[in-house]
Amino acid sequence: MCIAFDSLLTKSLLPAFLLLAAAGCSGDPMVPPGEVDGGAQVGSIEPLGRTMPVAGEIAADDLAYPSADQPVSDTSNNADYLNTPNLAGTGSDRQLPMIDEEPADPAPSLSASGDGSVNMDDALGVETNSLAEEESGQIAEGNASQPVVDGIGTDVPVEIQPGQRQSRTIGEAAGDITLPGPGKRTAEVGQQVAFIPRFSNPMSVPESFGGLSASDRNCRQELKKLGVDFTELEPIRDGGSCGIAHPIKVKGLAGGIDIKPAATLNCPVTLAFAKWVKKELVPSARMRYFSGIKTIRQLSSYSCRKMNSKSSNPWSEHAKGNAIDVGKFVLNSGKEIDVRKKSIFSFRERGLLKAVRSDSCKYFNTVLGPGSDANHKDHFHFDLRSRKSGRRYCDL
């Protein structure tokens, strides 16, 4: 019961004690009542140059920012605050430019080019390269550490040095450049032309550059296997109906047989002629004369003319290098057998010429000779004329 009474007494007296403590601090709170232990209380120090406001009022100096109803102004010079320089972080002798003020170092002006466009690179001082130089730098070979070789597949591959241009000026010290293609031509001195590979071996020229087709290449390979002596010639173009795209000059056949004079032909008819001589003519001569063939005298190979040289006739196969005329055979023994109708007593000559006419029809599409007509009384005509019916014409 005593504990309860004590607790009740404490609760009753505590408010009264707090009121007495507050009353002791009334009056001017900033005026110390006197010295305490030889010094003033901390809370009783009076601020210099300021007076405490009346309770409930706020001094004008205590306003951190002006009120909403007060204009923002500089009381010293009555200037607009937007035009007042911002001096933060600077000395008193340095000022930043005002908002509407031109900078001390204006940006470079943009100059217009001749076509009216603006060159941003010049204005900004950027160094530019030409489009060709930029593209050259983007090519892998231009920055490759390994050697770059041009002319692969040709007779003279060359190594390209870094940055080397692939064009030449005709008329340089190296000499004029001959442009490939029909009718070799040389460009004028000083003319810039693209670098075009030159091929000394026609067999190495790609078909895209006007080179041989796959069939032409195979044909020439067979000629070499048969031992045919021939050389490549420049394309022959004598008009729309005359010419040979890839002519060859045939000088001789296997076994040391000479073609005199050398015949200008296309490859297919040359191949047929070489096979016939090797497989038919030489064996027939050995069987009848015990001697091989030494020379074949040809009378006509490529010739831009009509059939039988008559203007009213169609174009001859000679105009395409697709025919050859033979007038004489010379044996190794020295005997000469000319192509013409033989007497009844020339058994071996008649037999050889008859074999020539019959056997050659296995290799050619057209065979004409003595007895066919007056135009072929003194020579054999062999050609590979293509007919829609596929029929061979051999006057036996």
C-alpha positions, 0 to 999 in steps of 0.5 A: 500500500505504501508503494502505491501511495508513493507512485500516486504522489509522484504522478501528482507532483511531476507536472507541478515541478515542470511548471516551476522549472519553466517559470524560472526561465521566463523573461529575457532568455538571452540575458544571463542571470549571472555567472555560473562557475565563473562563466556565462551559460552557453545558451545565454550568449547574445548574437552580435548586431541582432535583437531577438524578435517579439514572440510570434514574429520573424525578423526580416534578416532571417528570411533565406529567400524573398517572399512570393509577393516581393520582386527579385531585385538587386537593391544596390544597382536595381539590375535584372538578375538574369543579366548578373554575371555568375561569379561562382568559382571565379576571381573578381576579375574574371566573368563568364559571358552572359547568356546573350553574349557572343563567345570570345572564340566564335565557331568557324564559319561554314563555307559553301562549295561551288554547288551550294553544299556546305563542307562540314569537314573544312569547317571543322578542320577534318582532314579528308581522303578521296573516295578511291583512297578510302576504298583502297584502305578497306581492301583486305589486300591493301593492309595484308602482311603477306605478299599480294600477287596479280596475274595468277594464271598468266605467264608473268605473275607479279607481286603488287607492292602496298599502295600500288595503283592498278592503272597505268598511263599509256605512253609511259617508259614501259611503252604503250599498252595494247588493248585486247580484243578484236583488232588490236588497238593502242590508246592515245598517249596520256589516256588513263586506262584500267589495268588489263592483264595481257596473255602471251599464251592464248590457252591461258586466256579466260573465256570471259576475256574472249579466250577459248571455250572448253571445247576449243581447249579440248580440241587443241589438247587432242591436236597435241596428242596427235603430234600436230604442229600448229600455232595460234593466230589472232582472230580473223574478222573479215565481215559478218560472214567471214572469219575465224574466232580462234584460228590456227596455222597448221604446219605439219602432222604426226610422222613428219608430214609437212603441210605446204603451204601452212593452212589457216583453219579452225580447230575442229576441221584440223582435228578431223584432217589429222585423224584421217591422215594418220588412220587412213591415208598413211596406211593406204600409201604404205600398203600400195607403195611401201612408203609413207607420206612426206608432204601434203600440198593444200590449195586452199584453206581459209578464204573469204568467198562464196561456194565455187567463187560464184557470187550467187552461191551461198558462202563457202565453208572456206570463209569460216576456216572449216574446209581444206582443199588438197591437190597433191600427195608426195611420198617419202620415196619422192613419188608425187600423186596429183589429184585428178582422174587417172588412166585405166592403167594407173592401178595403184594411183587410182586405188589410192585416190579411191581410198582417199574419197571413201575413207575420208567420208568417215571424218568429214561431212562433205567430200568432193573430188574428180568426177564430182563437178568441173570445179573439183577436177584437180583437188579434193575438198574436205569440210565439216559443213553442218546440215539440219538433216545431219546427212553427209555428202560424199560423191563416191 
